Amino acid sequence: MSEFQLLRPWWLLGLLPLALLAWTWLRQRSASGGWHQLLPAHLQPVLLPKAAAQRQVWPLYCALLALLCINLALAGPTWQRLPQPVYQLNAGSVVVVDMSLSMYSTDLPPNRLTQLRFKVTDLVRERLDGEVGLVAYAGDAFTISPLTNDGGNLVNLIRALSPDIMPELGSNPLAGLRQADELLRAAGYPQGDIYWVTDGIQTADQQDIYNFISSSGHRVSILAVATEAGAPIQLPSGQLYRDSSGSVVVPTVQFSRLESLAKRAGGRFSIIRSDQQDLDYLGSQPPLSRDGELTEGQAGDQWQEAGPWLLVVAALLLLPLARAGALTQVLQALPGKNLSSSWLALVSQTLMLAGSLVLLSGLTSSPALAQTPSGQNSSNQSSSNQSSSNQNSAVPAASTQQWLQQWQQLWQTPYQQADQALQQQDYEQAAATATDPWQRGTANYRAGNYDQALVDFSQVDSAEGFYNQGNSLMQLGRYQEAANSYAAALTRRPDWPEAQENKALAEALQQQQEQQQDNQSSDNNTGQQQQKDGEGSSSDTDAEGQQAEQNDSTDAEDQAPADADEQAQEEDAATPEQTEPQAEQEGEEQSQALSAAEQQQNVSDEQRQQMEQWLNRIEDDPAVLLRNKMLREAQQRRGNRKPKGVQQEW
């Protein structure tokens, strides 16, 4: 009973009219019995009618108690969880998104990229069942996420995608489709669904894609995110993209090409729409799946409702009202009882018939299962509707919503309150309310309190707990400890690709950090030796200038993090071709800043604060991690890229 709660607490508001009805009945009864208080006891048998003296009131009490039981049953009392196995559909789907520069075209306001994010988010959340993977391509294709059931993680990755983080410019859709084919076959799906979101293909690629579709065995559905008229490419810097001749590039699309490819692959084709009809059309196909199965080891967070047992009590209390005149007596006690006997009989029979049908339907049905709120399925509203509703919200509506939340909290457990705060992105409130270590750690991690999140996740003795400890340690720059946490997670869950990748990344950053510390130590020793050999009268400014010259001559990439970051932003806006060296330099500068923050005790507070601000901004951006991940993959397969000049850059 410690977990007692009401699944639908708002039904308790029905107790207010029930209390008013009981008060009315009692008042009428006391008014009708007023002569008993005025007349002496020995005169009452003579002066008062015998029927009034012996009037029975038990039907009223039975009706009140029955209504009370029905009201409580509607509120959904429960205190026991039911371990229900999860039915998981063995279907494989991969979403392939076009991240070429043409996605910055402004024919779809504000640009094609924004509309693509909205549509793919809704597609993953509401239309796709089973396991879903994500592939992005520009000049080359990269796996953003392997096939997974975690739709929330895919949504976060989709929001971080943009053409700026792609290591190579261009548009190579065939590479994206081949990457999707590899993901499906590696996950055990020789036949799967590929949802290709693009703004067009080149004529030279059409035959190659046609051959791939004919031999792959997958079903390919295409969503065109463009208009026939097209529009110029407006880069994030505000400049219009121009080709080598200096002309403004206006990407266009031929829908007939994409439609013919979709028909050949057995899929469907649709042009992007402002409503949801395009996704309804694409997602209405039955999945190419293996048989579904009950997944053991997983249980839905469901509660066994005790309300039907209260309906049994209500039925027993209503049975005496079936006697002749009992229900009529109850109706006569209602306000405005000047009704004829024929009308009372008709109403009595109607109410008895309706009540019997309701009770029979409630008793014959199985106990209802109510699922507790979950972050993954908390919202079925599209992202575009969310943005418009947020802009139109008013202060009175917010105050009313706050009052309703406070009222609901009276009938919610701390777990439900914290889960609701997480859904509303009120992470501080969620951390303060949560009693579960996993839930509290999630709230602290999203709020940026990585130290406290590490403490919370350390109380979760599972593979996921060690994995999230590693994530918290990575955010704190403690790479060796993070690698150990990922290793502990892999001992309990060996086949976990995310943990393997994070462990490799933590070890690489740790080696880079140690190497940078060694280089910095040798630079400091060399600088001190040169200062001793130089003139004793040289000022501190000269020594700093000499040290700066030495650093420039020995390591050209050893720059201040803030200056390097500003320079990288300017270069990204002006020349997207320089994305690859910027990512390499950014990764090195991050490790330099971490080592400097830990070892240099003589650094001023102002410099340390600037460094921490820079680190926090970089670490909170998932696009940087994606760019570094794709950059490493691009370096490993550099020899397989197409030669320059084969494909256009947009």
N, C-alpha and C positions, 0 to 999 in steps of 0.2 A: 504493500500500500504506500510505500515511500515515493513511488512514481505516479501517484494518482493525479490525473488531470482530466480536463474536459476538452474533447476534440472540437466542439462547436459551442463555445461558452456564450455566444451572443443569444442563444436560445433561452438563457436565464432571464432575459428581459420579459419573457412571457409570464414570469411570476408576478409582475406588476398588475396586469389586468386580472390575474387569478386572485391576487390579494384583494383587489377592489371588489370582485364578485363575491368573495367570502364575506367581506365587510357588509355588503348590501344584504346578503341573506341573513346574517346575524342581526342586522338592524331591523329588518322586517319581522323577524321572529320575536325580537324583544318588544316591538310595537304591538304586535298581535297579542302578546301576553301581558299587556299593561294592566288589564282588569284584574289579573291574578294578584297584582301588588296592591290594588286599591280596595278590593273587596275582602271581607273576612273569610277565613277558610271554611266556616260552617255554612256561608251563604253561596260559595262558588258552585257547589253541585246543583243548586236550585236556579241561580240566575244565569250562569254561563252555559252555552251549548256543550253537550257532551262531546261532540266531534272536535270542537276547538280545544277542549281540555285534553283530549287524548290524541291530539295531532302528532303524528310521527315525523321526526326530522332526520332519521337515519339515511334516506335517499340523498339528502343534501350532502351529508358527510361523505358518503360513498362517491358521489360525483366529484367533490372537491379533491379527495385523495386520488381518484383516477386521473383527473386532469394534472395533478402534481406529478404523478409518475410519468405521464406522457411527456410533460415538459422536460423533466430530467432526462428521459430517454433520448429526446431530441438533442439535448446538450452533449450527448456522447460521452458518458463517464467511462473511464478505462484506467487500468493500473498494471496491465500485463502486456509485454511484448510477445509477438508471435514470430519465431524464426521461419520466415518464408523464403524458399529458394527462388533465386532470380532466373527468369527465363530469358536467355540470351540468344538472339538470332545470329547464326553463323553466316553473316553476310559481309563481304569486303567491298569497300568503296574508297576511291582516291579522288580528291579534288585537286585538279591541276590549274594553277592560276598564272596568268600572264603578267609578268613584272617588267615588261619593256618600257622604254621611255614614253611610248605612245599612250600609256595609262595616265599621263599628265595632261592629255588633251581635255579641253574645256567644253566639248559639245554636250556633255552631261554634267550639270552643275553639282558641286563646284568643279569636279573633274571626274574622269572615269575611275580613278583609283578609289576615291571615296565611295562611289556607288558599288564598286566591286566588293569592297570590304563589307558593306551592308548586306549585299546579297549572299555572299559566301557565309557570313555569320548566321543569317537566317536559314540557309541551306543546311548547315551543320547542326544547328540547334533543333530544327523542327521537321526536317524532311528525311534525313538519313538515319537508317537503323544499322545496328551491328557495328563493326569496326570501321573506322574512317582514318585515312591518311591524308597528308597534305604535301604537295610538291609545288615549287615555284621555279619559274624559268625566265631567263632573259637571253643572254648569249650562250648560257649553259643552264642545265637543270640541276636542282638540289632538293634533297629530301628535308623538308621542314619538320615533319613529324611522321614516324612510322604509324602503322595501323594501330589504333587505340580506341577504347570506349570512352575516354575522357574528353567529352565535347568542350568542357570549359577551358581545358588547356589549349585546344585547337583555336578557340575564339581569341584567346590572348595572343597566340602566335600570328593570327590573321591581322590583328590590329597593328602589329609591329612590322608587317611587310610593306615594302616600298621599293621602287626602282633604285633608290639611292644606295641601298645596302647590297645590291647584286654585284658580285665581283667582276662581271664582264657585261658590257653593253651588247645590245642586239636582241634578236627574237628567234629562238630556236625551239619551236613547239614540238618537233619530233623528239628532241632530247627529253622534254617534259613527259611526253607520252611513254617513252621507253622507261623512264625512271618510275612512272606509275606502274608499268607492267612488272618491273622488278620487285616493287613493294608487294604487289598482290601475290605474285608467285612465291616470294619468300615467306609470306604469311600463310601459304597453303590455299590460295584461291586461284586456280587455273582459269576461272571465269569470274570476272567481277565487273563492277560498274566504275567507269571513269567519268567524272563530271569536269568538263573542260570549260573554264571561264576565260575568254579571250576577247580581243578587239580586232581580230583578223589575222590572216596568214598571207605570205608571199606566194606568188605564182610558182616559183621554183620549188617550194616545199610541198605543194599539193600532191604530187605524185608519190613522194616518199611517205607522206602521212597516209595516203590511200593504201599503199602496200602494207604499211604497219597494221592498219585497221583490219585488212583482209586476213592477216595471218595471226593476229594476237588472240582472237577469241573473246575479247572483252567487249562490253557494250559501252559505247562512248556517247554521252549526251553533251550538247554544247549550248552555252549561254553566251550570247554576243553582247558585250558591254561597249556599245558604240552606236553612232548614227551614220547614215549613209553620207551625209554632208561632211562630217568630220569637223575638226577645229584645230587651231595651232596648239603646239605643245608648250605649255607654260611651266617652266621649272620652278622649284620651291623658292628660288631667289627672285622670281618675278620676271626673269628674262624669257624671251621666246627662243625655242631651240631652232638652230639653223644648221643646214647641211654644209658640206665642204665648200660649196660655191657661194655661201652666204644667204641663200634663200630660206625663208621661213617654211618649216616642214608642217604639212597638214595631212595627218594620217586619215585615210578613208578605209572602208571595209566593203567587201562584196559578200552579202549574206548568202547568196546562192552557193558559193563555195562551201561555206560552213554547213549549210543545210544538206548538201549532197553527201558530205563526209559523215554527218550524223545518221542519215538514212542508211548509208553503207554499213555503219557499225551497229545497226539495230537500235540506236538510241533516238533521242528526240532533240529538236532544235528550237530555241526560243530567243527572241530579242528582249533585252531588259525592259521592264515596265516599272512604273511607279508603284503599282500595287503588287500583290502576291500571286497573280495568275501565272507568271512565268515559272516561279518555283513550284506551284501546284501542278503545272503541266509536266515539268521535268521530274518531280519527285513522286508522281502517281504511279510509276511503273513498279511492278513487283520486283523485289531484289533478286539478283542472281545469287542464290545462297545455297549452302548446304542446309540440312535439316537443323531446326532449332534444338536447343538442349537446355536442361536445367543445370545451371552452373553451381556445382557444389563448393562449399567454403564461403559462399557469399549469401548474405541474408538481407532482405529488405527491412528498412526501419519502419515496422508496422506495429499497430496496436490492436489488441482484441477488445472490441467494444462490448460493454456490458448493458447497453441500452435495451436490447431485446428482452432481457429478463425483467426489466421494469414494465415492459408491455404485457408480460404475463400477469404481473400483479394488477395492472390496470384492467385487464380483461376480467379477472376474478372480481374486482370491485364493481365492474359494470354489469355483471350478471344479475345481481338483485334488482337492477333497474328494469329488467325485462318483465317483472311482475306487473300486473294490471294496475295502472294509476300511479306507479312510482315515478316514471319519467315525467308524467303530466304534473305531478306535485313539484318536481324540480323546476319545470318551466314556469309554473305559476309563481315561484319565488323570485323570478327575474323582474327587473324594473319594467314598468309598462305592461302589467299582466292582464290588462283588459282584453283578453282574447276569448273567442268562443271555444267551446269544448271540441267542436269538429276540427278547428284549426290546430288546437293543441294535440289532438290525436294524430293528425297528419304529420305535424312536425316531429312528434315523438317517434313515429314509425320510420320517418326518413333518417333521423339522427341515429337510431338504433341500427338501421341497415348500413349506413355509411361507416359507423364505428366498427361494426363487425367486419366489413371488408378491409378496413385499414389494419385492424388487429390481426386478421388472418394473413394478410400479405406480409406483415412484419414478423409473424411467428414462423411462417413457412420459409422465409428467406434465411440464408446463412448469415452468421454474424458479420457485420460490416467491418472492413479493415480500412483504417485511415492512415495515410502515409504522412509522416512528419515532414516539415518543410526541408527542402534540400537546395543547396546553392546552385546545383546544375540546372534544375528545372524550375527555377523560381520565377522566370519571366518568359512568356511566349510572345512578347511584343517586339517588333522589329526595331532595329537601332535607329532608323530614321524617325519612327513614331516617338521613340523615347526622347530624342533631342527636341522635337517640336513640343511635346508635352511639358518638358522641363522649362522651356522658354515661356510658356503660357501660364505657368503656375503662379498663383497669387498668394499674398500673405495670409488672408483669412483661411484659404484652403489648407495652407501649411499648419496653421494653428489648430484647425479642426482635425487634421490628420494626426497631429501630436497628441491631442486629447484622446483620440481613438486608440492610439498606440499605448498610452498610459492605462486606458481601460482594459485593453487586451492583456497587458502585462499582469493584471490582477489574476488572470486565469491561465497564465502560461508558466511553464517551468523555466528555470534559468537557462537550460539548454535551448529551448525554443526562443527565448528572448535574445540570446547571443546569436543564434542562427539568423534571426530576423535582422539584427544589427549588421551582420556580415553581408546579407543580401542588399542592405541599404548603404553599404560601404562606410558605415560608421564603426571603424575598426577600434577606436579607443573605447567606445561603449561596449563593444563585443568583448574586448579583452577584460574589461572590468566586471562584466556580467558572467562570463563563461566560468564554469567549474570543471569542465573536461579539459585535461592538458592538451589534447590534440586541437580542440577548438580554440582554446586560449592561445596556443602557439601560432595557429593560422592567423588569428587576429593581430597578434604582435608582429608577425612577419610582414603582413600587408601594411601595417602602420609604420614600418621601418624600425621597430624596436628589436633589432636582431639579437642583442644580448639576452633580452627576456625571452625571445622566441627560442633561443638555444636552450635555456633552462626548462622551458615547457616541453619541448620535443624530447629532451633527455629523459622525461618521465614516461615516454611511450616506448615500450619494449617491443618493437617490431621493425621489420625492414623499412617500412615507410617512416618510422620515427628516426632511424639512423640516417635515412636519405635526407630528411628535412633538417636534421642537425648539420649535415654536410652543406646544405644550401645556406643555412645561417652562418656557418663558419666561412664560407666563400664570400659572403657579403661583408664579413668582418676582416677579410684579408688574411685569415689563418689557414693557409692552403694545405699545410701538412696535416693538421688536424681534420680538415675537410676530407682529404684523401682517405684518412683512416676511417672516418664515418661512412664514406661510400663503400669502402672495403667491407665494413661490418654489415652494411645493407646487402651487399652481394653474397655474403656467406649465407644469408637467410633466403635470398631470392637471386639465384645465380643468373638467370636469363632475364636481366633487366637492362636494356640498352641505354636508357637514360642515365642510370647509375654508372654504367661503364664509361660513357662519354664524359660525365662530370668528374669521375675519378681521374681519367686521363688528363682532363683540362686542369684539375687541381695540381697534379704532379708536374705538369709542364709549367704552370705559373710558379710553383715552388722552386723549381730549378732555375727559372728565369730570375726570380727574386734573389736567390742565393748568388747567382752569377753577377747580378747588378750590385749586390752588396760588396762582393769581392772587388769589382771594378771601382766602386766608389772608395773603398778602403785604400786601394793602391793609388788612386788619384789623390786622396788626401795626404798620403805619405810622400808622394812625389812633390806635391805643392809645398809641404812643410820643408822638404830638403832644399827646394829651389829658393824658398824664402830665407833659409839660413845662409845659403851661398850668396844671396844678393846683398845689396847695400842695406845697412841697418837703418838708414834714414828714410827709407821708402815708406810712404803712408799706407793706411789701410785701403784707401781707394786704389792705389797702384797695385797692391797685392791682389785685390779682387779682380782688377782688370787682367793681371797676369794669369790668375787662375782661370778666368773666362776664356782667354786666348788658348791656354793649354787644353781646356775641355773641348774647344772647337776643333783643335788640331787632332786630338786623339779620338774623338767620337762625335761625328757630325749629327748623330741622332739623339744625343743627350741634351734635350732642351727642357725648358720649364713647361710643366703640364698645362698651365693655363694658356700660355702663348701658343703651344702646339694645338690645343683644342680650338682656339679662335682661328688659327690658320687653316685647320682641317675643315671648319665650317665654311670658310670663304671658298676653299678649293672645291668642296662638294657642290656649292651653288653655281660656280662658274664652269668647272670642267668635270663632268661626271666620270671621265675616263680615269681619273686619279684615285678612284675609290680603293683599289687594292693596296697601294703603298700607304695610304692614310690608315687603313685598318691595322697594318703591321706596326706602324709607328705608334698608333694609339694603344695597342696592347703592350708595347715596351714602356711607354710613358706611364701606364697605369702601375706597372710593377715598380718603376722608379719612384713614383710618388708614395707608394706604400712603404718601401724601404726607408725613404727619407723621413716619413712621418714617424716611424718607429725608432730610428737610431739618432737622428740629429736633434739633440737636446737643446742646442743653442739657437735653433731657428725661432724667429720672433713669433708672437701670437698671431699677428696679422697674416704672416705668410702661411702659418699652419692652418688658419681658418680658411684662407683662400684655397689651399690644397684640399682640405676636407670637403669644401663645397664642390670643387671640381670632381672629386672621387664620387661623392654622393650622386651627382648628376649623371655620371657615366654609368654607375652601377645600377641605377634605377631604370635605365633604358634597355629594354630587351632587344631592341634592334641592333645594338652593338654586339651582343652575344651571337645573334643570328649571323651578322656580317662576318664576324671572326670565324664562326663555324664553317660558313660557306667558303670563306677565303682559304682555309686549310684544305678543304676538299678540292678546291680549284687548283691549288698548288700541286696536289698529289696526282691529278690527272691532266696536268697542263699539256702534255704531249698529244692528248686526244682531241684538242680543240680544233675548230675549223680555222684555216688561215685567214688572216685579215683580208678584207675585200670580198669574201664570199657572201657575207650577209650584211644587211644594213644595220645601222646602230639604233634604230627605233622600232 
